[in-house]
Amino acid sequence: MALLLREQKLSLRDIALRLVITKGKKKGQHPSPATVLRLLREHDESAASTRQL
């Protein structure tokens, strides 16, 4: 979902506000923009390493 929202050129803050944590202690809360940034970076790095193989 975060990837789709990023493609729509939404800010990290707007993406975080549209997402909801579904498991764990923070269930039902929104992630922080920093968490969204970290997860998107991890996704981009893993996608880049997969493309290089």
N, C-alpha and C positions, 0 to 999 in steps of 0.2 A: 504494500500500500504506500509506503514512504517513497518508493521509487516512482510510482505513478504521480504522486503529488509533486515530487521534484521535477518531473518532466513538464508539469504544468507551471513551472517557474515560481512556485510558492516559496516563501522564506522558511528557514528552519523553525522559526517560532510558529508560523502558521501550520506547518506540517505537524509539529508536536501537539498543537491544540486539537488537531483532527484525529490523532491517534489515541488509543486507550490501551493501557497495559492489561493483559488478560489473565496473567498468572502471577503467583507469588504475593509477597507482602504488600506490594503497591498496586494490587489488582484494582481496576476501576479508575486509576489516576492517569494523568497524561505524563508521557516521558518529558524530560527536559530537552531543550534544543541541543544541548551539548551531547546528550545521549543519542539523539537522532543523527547528529553530525558524525559521531563515532561509528554508529552502525552503517551509515551510508559509505563512509570511508573504508570500513572493513569490507563491505560488499564490493566496492570499486577495486580494491587491492586484490581480492580473491578472483574477481572476474578478469583482471589484467593478467594475473599469473596463470589462469586457465587458458587464456588466449595465447600466451607465449609458448605453451607446450606443443 
